[in-house]
């Protein structure tokens, strides 16, 4: 129950009230009025002290519960001060009997218990301390006026003792105090130590209320026991609010701030990124993500120089960046406990804490990001290589087709020349030379024809390897490559990839088609003011449709009809291979490719691929 402290503190925690109870009991046997006055004065001082702490901390603390009960205890303390002054034998209010202090007592207890029951519902709400102060001042004044005017019910009759109203009120007040305990038990309003003290305070208060129903004489033993229980209750309140408010204010007055600090600490520990606070080249504090990233314990980090966390060649620039007065970001190399080096993004900034100029750094592990970049680079290289090979193959195929007949004719002409020479129309020497030259020409022509035949056989042999792929994933990867180009060319890129299903494709070839279409669109918009590119993936019945929409000048009508044929190009320096390759790839996948003119300008190229049926996927 003690808020912190050593074993001696815990002994003194119980020894102090025990000694006070014994001393006050001895005082009561000699002078009961003095005993009563000491108990009430201690209680009033504690109640006023709670108000002082709560009221003057309201500008820094948003604990509305503490501010509210501080105002309540001020009003209660005032009524209990009047109760002490009106007590029989004090001589302050000689024209009144024991009924007056009892009425003041019951009024104070009603005000305290009802307010403590309501207080938890104000926690976290907007609260105006000045308004609450005025309201309780008015309530206190009204109750006091009612008591002194005789409008308040009688609570004690000389010769008969307590009235039924007073006895019933004590039980009602005890029930209200019990109700006030519930939110303290169920809600996390204070830390554990203060919560226990508040529960002990309310529990002993309830016990005192029960004891106050048993006395007949205001100087009797039942009244003394009730006041001693009240003294113990006040002591718990004193320990919970006054001592804790001074010694450990964050556990009482700034509980919300403490909770917020704990939440941010948990958030810092929950993030995968490392958070580091350092001071003069030494590690002050790190989060769990940092410890997991580097493999060091907090004790190890506290003993090691900050520079050991970085690779040797990066140590000096990294430390210089952390010492810089402004927030900076740097990609550097860090060093784990096992000696392995890994890439990180280091963000450093200044932090002033308690007059100390500290540095806070956020460290992000770039290992996965670098790996993804490498995979993307390899994918780009594969697509470019496939595009080059496909274009070379298409050129070779076209050249083989176009050159086959001329080469055949050359061989025929060479053969005719040899036959003419063999007829003997020239001299022997001339005939030998011509025969030798024509033989060499024929051999070279036959060699060229053989090479071209091999190229055609190489290009035409077999089908490419195909796998079942997610259509959205294939197009999205290709669009990722296009995105880099779009940013480079100041193009606004919009994508819409619906989850349409799977397709049986050569992934690299289909991505090559997307890249080619996007590259053409980007080149077409180079001289345009409005540069917008849209890549859309939709499902049309049992097919996937990919659309690449640009805002370029559109296609020239002269080239539109043969845009997909070999050597037909819309570019000044183009060779007309790309779109013909796209058509060949799409058609080899049993799809279709075409283009449309956009009403607002530009062109839309579309191609389709058949979806894989469930029975095919199985």
C-alpha positions, 0 to 999 in steps of 0.5 A, spaced: 500 500 500 506 504 501 507 508 494 514 506 493 520 506 499 524 502 503 522 497 508 523 502 513 518 506 510 513 501 510 514 500 517 513 507 518 507 507 514 503 503 519 507 505 525 505 513 524 498 512 525 498 507 530 502 511 534 497 517 533 491 513 535 494 510 541 496 518 543 489 520 541 486 515 545 490 517 551 488 524 550 481 522 549 481 519 556 484 526 559 480 531 555 475 528 549 474 535 547 481 536 545 481 529 542 475 531 537 479 538 536 485 534 534 482 529 529 478 534 526 483 539 525 488 534 522 482 532 517 481 539 515 488 541 514 488 535 509 482 537 506 484 544 505 491 541 503 488 537 497 485 543 494 491 547 494 495 542 490 489 540 486 487 547 484 494 550 483 496 544 478 490 545 474 494 549 469 499 543 468 495 537 469 489 535 465 486 530 471 479 533 472 478 528 477 483 531 482 481 538 481 474 536 482 475 532 488 480 538 491 474 543 490 469 538 493 474 537 499 475 545 500 467 545 501 467 539 505 473 542 509 469 548 511 463 544 513 467 540 518 471 546 520 464 549 522 462 542 525 469 542 530 467 549 532 460 547 533 462 541 537 459 541 544 463 544 549 467 549 544 463 555 546 463 558 539 455 557 538 453 557 545 445 558 543 445 551 539 446 544 542 449 537 539 444 537 534 448 543 530 455 539 529 451 533 527 447 536 522 454 540 519 457 533 520 451 529 516 451 535 510 459 534 509 458 527 509 453 527 504 456 532 500 463 528 500 460 521 498 455 524 493 461 528 489 466 522 490 461 518 486 460 523 481 467 525 480 469 519 476 464 520 470 468 527 469 475 524 468 477 526 461 471 531 460 472 538 459 472 541 465 472 549 468 474 549 475 472 556 476 465 554 474 465 548 479 468 552 485 462 557 484 457 551 484 460 548 490 461 555 494 453 556 492 451 549 495 456 550 501 452 557 503 445 554 501 446 548 506 450 552 511 444 557 511 439 551 511 442 548 517 442 555 521 435 557 519 432 550 522 430 548 515 435 542 515 432 535 518 434 534 526 440 529 527 441 529 534 436 530 540 439 531 547 437 525 552 434 520 546 441 520 541 441 520 534 434 521 530 432 516 525 434 521 519 441 521 522 442 513 522 439 512 515 443 517 512 449 514 515 448 508 511 446 511 505 452 515 505 456 509 506 453 506 500 455 512 496 462 511 498 462 504 496 459 506 490 465 511 489 470 505 490 467 501 484 470 506 478 477 506 482 477 499 482 475 498 475 478 504 472 486 505 471 485 512 474 491 512 478 497 507 479 497 501 483 500 505 490 495 511 490 489 506 488 490 502 494 491 508 498 484 511 496 480 504 496 483 504 504 481 511 505 474 509 502 473 503 506 475 506 513 470 511 511 465 506 510 467 503 517 467 510 520 460 511 518 457 505 521 460 506 527 457 513 527 450 510 527 452 506 534 453 512 539 448 515 544 453 520 547 457 525 543 463 523 548 461 516 548 466 510 546 462 509 539 463 516 537 471 515 539 472 509 535 468 512 529 473 518 530 479 514 530 477 510 524 476 517 521 483 519 523 485 513 519 481 514 513 484 521 513 491 519 514 490 514 507 488 520 504 494 524 506 498 519 504 495 518 497 494 525 495 499 530 499 505 526 500 504 523 493 503 529 490 509 532 492 514 526 492 511 523 486 506 528 482 506 524 476 503 518 479 497 523 481 497 529 478 499 527 471 497 520 470 494 522 463 501 525 461 504 518 464 499 514 461 501 518 454 508 517 455 507 509 457 503 509 450 508 512 446 514 508 449 510 502 447 509 505 440 516 506 440 517 499 442 512 496 437 515 499 431 520 495 427 524 501 426 530 503 431 529 509 435 536 511 439 537 517 444 544 519 445 548 524 448 556 526 447 557 519 443 554 515 448 547 511 447 542 513 452 536 509 450 533 505 445 527 502 443 526 494 442 526 495 434 533 498 435 535 492 440 532 487 435 536 490 429 543 491 432 542 485 436 545 488 443 542 489 450 541 495 453 547 494 458 552 493 452 549 499 448 550 503 455 558 501 455 560 502 448 561 508 444 556 510 439 561 509 433 561 502 434 554 501 431 557 503 424 561 500 419 568 503 419 568 507 413 561 510 415 563 512 422 565 519 421 560 522 417 555 518 421 557 521 427 558 528 424 551 528 421 548 526 428 552 532 431 549 537 426 544 542 429 539 540 424 535 534 422 538 530 416 537 524 413 543 519 410 544 513 407 549 509 411 552 502 413 551 500 420 554 494 424 550 489 428 553 485 434 555 479 430 559 484 425 555 483 419 554 490 415 547 492 413 544 498 409 540 503 413 537 510 413 539 514 418 535 520 420 538 525 426 535 531 430 536 535 436 532 533 443 532 538 449 530 534 455 531 537 462 536 542 460 540 537 456 542 537 449 541 530 446 540 527 439 535 522 437 536 518 431 531 514 427 534 508 423 530 504 418 533 497 415 534 498 408 536 490 407 529 488 404 528 495 400 535 494 397 533 487 395 527 489 392 531 494 388 535 489 386 530 484 384 526 490 380 533 491 376 534 484 374 526 484 372 528 490 368 534 487 365 530 481 363 524 485 360 529 489 356 533 483 354 527 480 352 525 486 348 532 486 344 532 479 343 525 479 340 526 485 336 532 482 333 529 475 332 523 479 328 528 483 324 532 476 322 525 473 320 523 479 316 530 479 313 530 472 312 524 472 308 526 478 304 533 476 302 531 469 301 529 470 294 535 475 292 540 471 294 537 465 290 537 469 284 544 471 286 546 464 286 542 463 279 546 468 276 552 466 278 551 459 276 549 462 269 556 466 269 559 459 270 556 456 264 557 461 259 564 461 261 564 454 260 562 455 253 569 458 251 567 465 249 573 468 253 581 466 253 583 461 258 586 466 263 580 470 263 576 464 264 580 461 270 579 468 273 572 469 272 571 462 274 574 463 281 571 469 282 564 467 281 566 460 285 567 465 291 561 469 290 557 463 289 560 460 296 559 466 300 552 467 297 550 460 299 554 461 306 549 467 307 543 463 305 545 458 310 546 463 316 539 466 314 536 459 314 539 457 321 537 464 324 529 462 321 530 455 324 532 458 331 527 463 331 521 458 329 523 452 333 518 451 339 514 455 343 516 459 349 515 456 356 509 459 359 506 458 367 499 460 370 500 467 373 496 472 376 494 477 371 494 483 376 500 481 379 504 481 372 501 487 369 502 491 376 510 489 375 510 492 368 507 498 371 512 499 376 517 499 371 513 504 367 512 508 373 519 510 374 519 512 367 513 516 368 516 520 373 522 521 369 518 524 364 513 528 368 507 524 366 501 523 371 500 516 371 494 512 373 493 505 374 487 501 376 488 493 376 482 489 378 483 482 381 480 479 374 483 472 375 489 468 372 492 467 365 497 462 362 503 466 359 510 467 358 510 472 364 516 476 361 513 477 354 507 479 356 510 484 361 514 486 354 508 488 351 506 492 357 513 496 357 513 497 349 506 500 349 507 504 355 514 506 352 511 508 346 505 512 349 511 516 353 515 518 347 508 520 344 507 525 349 514 528 350 512 534 346 505 535 349 503 540 355 498 535 357 501 528 359 497 523 362 498 516 362 492 510 364 493 503 365 487 499 366 486 492 367 479 489 366 475 483 365 471 482 359 467 475 359 472 470 359 478 474 357 483 479 361 483 486 357 489 491 358 488 498 356 494 503 355 491 510 354 495 516 353 494 524 351 499 524 345 497 527 338 494 520 336 496 516 330 497 519 323 491 516 318 497 514 313 500 509 318 494 507 322 492 501 318 499 498 318 501 500 325 502 493 327 506 490 321 513 490 320 517 496 319 511 500 319 513 506 325 510 512 327 517 515 330 522 519 326 527 514 327 523 508 329 524 501 325 517 499 326 519 493 330 516 494 337 508 493 335 509 488 330 513 484 336 507 486 341 502 483 336 506 477 335 506 475 342 499 477 344 497 472 338 501 467 340 498 467 347 491 466 343 489 474 344 488 480 340 491 487 340 488 493 337 488 501 338 482 506 338 483 514 337 481 517 344 475 523 343 479 528 347 486 526 343 491 521 344 490 513 343 488 507 347 492 501 345 488 494 348 490 487 348 486 481 351 488 474 354 484 468 355 483 467 362 485 460 365 479 456 367 478 452 374 479 446 371 485 448 367 488 451 373 487 444 377 
